[in-house]
Amino acid sequence: MDIAELQSTQHLVLWAAFGVAAVFGFIAQRTHFCTMGAISDIVNMGDWTRMRMWAMAVGVAAIGFYGLAWLGVIDSSKTIYTGARVIWLSALAGGALFGFGMVLASGCGSKTLVRIGAGSLKSLVVFFVMGFAAFATLRGMFAVVRVNTVDQVAFEIGAGGSVPAWLAALTGWDAGVSGLAAALFIGGALVLWALAGEGFRSANNLLAGLGIGLVIATMWWVSGHLGFVEEHPETLESVYLATNTGRMESLTFTAPMAYALDWIIFFSDTSKVLTLGVVTVFGVVVGAFVQAMIGREFRWEGFRSTQDTALHLVGAVCMGVGGVTALGCTVGQGLSGLSTLSLVSMIAVAGIVVGAVLGFRFQMWLLERE
């Protein structure tokens, strides 16, 4: 492969990622798919429908991810989620901070982008503040604190930080077989649990669970197969094109928001190039906008009061800091990460749930005080 072919492939990867993200935004807007909403429904109404959507999406994504690995299409070890070093405190604390923040900001990072597409100006403000806080946690003031505190607390797992790696070490099975077996068992159980819900098997719910799960798996294919170059013509090393991490990536939105702002601000700097994460941020907004217009759901929305503004700003900062610290958001860890059956992702999701519950209780305290 020469440089011209490499650039052509990179453009193809970016357009494919944009398209997949647009499908995510379209489905999320149409079905009201939202992790925070799922937790809220359980806490406030005892309704598990949207949680079943989320569980089905995780199950389908896991089967898709390890199915691709079993077929030899992707290398399941080349992600940020399955390393041997388990930064459990970062995942737990960052997840809790993110979960608390998403309640104050009326939704997680993906929901913020979806709501921008549907006309929410206050979500646009959340996007800018969250992106700023995320960048400060990636490379700025908050990064120094993160690296020297919670990131120092970790432990090593020799076999690797995922369920399939432990299964392979226990049984001696091939990595592809152990991955597929674990995904079929855990992912299949999640799908069956979702389908068993009374009244769940409607077109909208199935579109959310199956559609979002397939979107995550498809993004793994785009990044890990379409974008994989075994030998770069200049460095002669293998490379995953257009990724920020240097490994294959699926959907995640906290760090990509920071990279999107960086690209917008330094647009004239030729060293700032589009990456898979950046185009997915724009793709989700476009997809949500298309569905909002088709469904006549587009509405301009602003802040109701000073308190509403303050809560959203604080929530945006919490999400930016927490999402980077936890290595992902409700999509980055909650869908993409869990699709790899990663221990770190499981810890981060537990933290997000705890943080969200605390956020709901805080909101109730504010209402009672008023």
C-alpha positions, 0 to 999 in steps of 0.5 A: 500500500502506497501513501495515496492508497493509505489516504484513500482508505483513511477517508473511507474509514472517516466517512464510514464512521460518520455514517455509522454514528449518524445511524446511532443518532437517528436510532437514539432520537427515534427510540429515546435510547438513553442510559440515564433515562433507563436508570431514571425510569427504574428509580422513579417509576420501577419501569425496566423497559429502557434498561432492557433496551440497553442490556440487549444492545450490550448483548448484541454488541458483545456477540458481534465483537467476539464474533468478528474476533472469532472469524479473524476479522479483528484482533480483540486484544487491540483495544484500550479496555482489555489490558492487563492493568486494571485502573479500578479506582479511576474507573469507579471514581470517574464513573461515579462523577460522570453518572452524577454529572449526567443527571444534572446535565439532563443526559450523558454525552451521547444524549447531549449530542442527540439533543443538540440535533433536536434543537437543544441550545442548552445541550450545545452549552453542555457540549462546549463545557464538557469538551473543555473539561474533558480536554483539561483532564486529558492534557491540562490541569485536571490531567496532572491531578488524575495521573498522580492520584486515582490512576496510581491505584491499580492491579495487574491481571496476568491473563488480561482484564476481560472475561474471555481472557480468564476463560482462555487461561482457565480452559486453554482454549484459543482466544477466539473460541473463548471470546465467542463462548463468553459472548454467547453466554453473557451476551445471549443471557442479556438478550434473552432477559431483555426479550423476556420483559412484558411488552418489550417486544415492540418494533421501537424497543427492538430497533433500539436494542438490536440497532444500537448493538449492531452499530457498536459492532459495526464501528469495531469492524470499521476501526479494527478491520477497514482501518487496519493497515498491517504495514504503514508505507512510511513506518513499516509498522501496523496501524489503526487509521484515524484513531486517537488511541492508536488502537481500534475504537468503537463509539465513545463521546467524552474524549472525542468531544474534546478532540472535536473542539480542538479540531474546530479551534485549530482548524487552520493548523494542518497538524490537526486532522480529523479522527474517527472520534471527531467525525462520530461527534458530528455524525450523531448530531446529524443523524438525530437532526434528520430523525427530529425533522422527519418525526417533527420533533425538532424544538428550540430549547433554552435554560429555564432559570439561573439554577437550571443553567448552573446545574447543567454547567456543573454537570457538564464539568463532572461529565468531562472530568469523570468520563476521561478519568473512567476511560469512557462514558455510558457509551464508551464504557457502557456499550463499547467497553462492555462489548469486550467484556472488560472488567474495567468497563464493568467497574466504570458502569457500576460507578456510573449507576451509583453516581446517577442514583446520587444525582437523582437523590440530589435533585429530589433534595433540591425539589424538597428544599424549594 
